[in-house]
């Protein structure tokens, strides 16, 4: 059975990211913090990993969680707009 917890949104983005990392670890996953991500790896319309700025080899994962916000994720991390079909973002 999955555990449901509320994240401490009132404490700010850094605390939310820390809480997500802790929950991922408690459920057998691995998280990278303070990792400079160059782009998301997209295959078959799914995010399958990340490419770090200082590494040539992508890091793959069954699930990828971005804690930099929706606008930054979709405008800065997707390799191209075509790799995020159907996503509409408000103008910034």
N, C-alpha and C positions, 0 to 999 in steps of 0.2 A: 504494500500500500504506500502510495506517495505521500510525503509530508507536505503540508501546506503551511507556509509562514508568511507573515506580512513583512515586507521590507521596510526599513526605517527611512521613508522618503523625506521626512522632516529634517533629517540630518545631512542631506545634500548628496550629490552624485558620488563622491568618493566613498561614503559609507554604503551606498547602494551597491557599488562595485565590489566592495569588501564582503558584503553580505552574500552577493551572488557567488563570489569565489568560494566562500566558506560552504555554501549549500552544494555547489558543484563537487567540491572535495568530499563532503559527507556522503555523497551519492556515487562515489567511485570515479568521478571525472577529474580532469586536470585543468587548471586555469593558469593563464599567463597574465601577470599584471605588469604594468609599466613597460610593456613590449611595444616597440614602434612598428605598427602594422603599415605596410606599404599598400596592400590591397587584399580583398577577399578573393578566394579561389572559388570560381563558379563553374560547375560542370552539370550539364543536363538540366539547367534551370534551378539548381540547388547550390547553396553555399556548402562547400565540402572542406574548407580549411582557410588558412590565412597565409599570406606571404609577408614575412617580416622584412623591414628595411635593410637589416644587416645580414640577411641569410638568403642563400640562393634556393635552398630546398624548402618547399612549402610544408607547413604543419597541417596535417589533415585531422579531421574529427567528424564523428557522426552528428554532432550538434555543435554549432558555433553561436556564441552569444556575444553581442557587441554592447558595450556599456558606454559608448561615446555619444549616444543619442541618435534618433532616427535620421535627422537631416545630415549630420556628419557621416553616418554609416552609408547612406545612399548617395550622397554627393561626393564623398572623398574616398571611400573604400571600395566601392564597386568598380571593376575595371572599365566598364562602359555602361551607358544608360540601357543598352540592349540586354545587358546581363541581369537586369531587374525588371522583367516585363510586368506590366500591370500596376506598377508602383507609381503613384502620383503624389508628389510632394508640393506643399504650398510654396509660393515664391519667397525667396529670402532677401 
